Amino acid sequence: SGKQAAKAAVGKTPKLEDYQQVYNKVAQLLDEAGDYDDGSYGPVLVRLAWHASGTYDKETNTGGSNYATMRFNPEALHGANNGLAIARGVLEPLKKEFSWISYGDLWTLAGVAAIQEAGGPKVPWRAGRIDGFEKDVTPDGRLPDAAQGGDHLRNIFYRMGFNDQEIVALAGAHALGRCHVDRSGFEGPWTFSPTSFTNEFYNLLLNEKWQWRKWNGPKQLEDKKTKSLMMLPTDYALIQDKSFKKTVQAYAADESLFFKDFSAAFARLLELGVPTSQWVTSTPWELKTLSEQTE
Ligand code: ZEM
């Protein structure tokens, strides 16, 4: 089990305090990004946690964060994972320092730290993922394609076991970060505060006028007013569909509802595909933010 594996590596079963130490190290390095993007590794670490988990297929019970298969080719080379070598590289020194932690636990815990430190909700998390092998790599095409629409989003996320409301909640992570031409082909941030976790994604999606950008790149939208923000076709699909749009409106109007629903859906995403017997505790933990620990 994950517990036995971690115990063998460290000589004792790691406890919440041990994982809190890892969390703290991640939290400290988020802002050590210098000129990288908007000065934070947070967004790309959230994307790593998501892509490590979002390969889950409930029919075959394959994929998900358990085996951290993105370490291996061809998964590392899947187009959807372009740029994530940066995130894996940022965490590699922590894997050296805390050799008892599995990659899957490290990557998902880093995603939790990035959300919480960016001002987002507490995300319940627990340890127990184990490192797998190249044979556990899942086929290409399991992550969503931003060029498509609502039907595609449903196909992809229903396969993971999520419903329409959860799709909209998870997509709100696009409050964070930006698109990079050399990674996805798309360009730009979704919000004016890409290192803060807020419900701004929904407010902007609803309230700005969006037009197709005229440029030499894939179809994406730009806000008419400043032309400095973007939406992917899949983001835009969330207000073209009645069922999705209702939830977009609810999250735009009520940030605490968004936080509650995002936390639940993201916590579940990070646990997909991990056998119950592997968890080191039956109840997930709540990791403290850095600022909570200095008060
Ligand atoms: Zn994203 N995402 N995503 N996403 N994502 C990008 C960036 C980020 C989709 C998608 O194609 C893209 C979720 C859902 C979906 C983040 C988190 C989460 C980018 C830009 C694309 C193209 C990549 C680049 O060029 O660097 C699609 C189609 C989704 C379906 C709904 C979910 C769910 C997420 C987490 C819960 C984050 C944080 C980023 C920003 C990364 C960065 O480096 O700034």
Residues whose N, C-alpha, C, O or C-beta is under 5 A from the ligand:
A	BS01	ZEM	P43 V44 V46 R47 W50 G83 P144 D145 A146 L170 A171 A173 L176 G177 R178 C179 H180 R183 S184 F186 T234
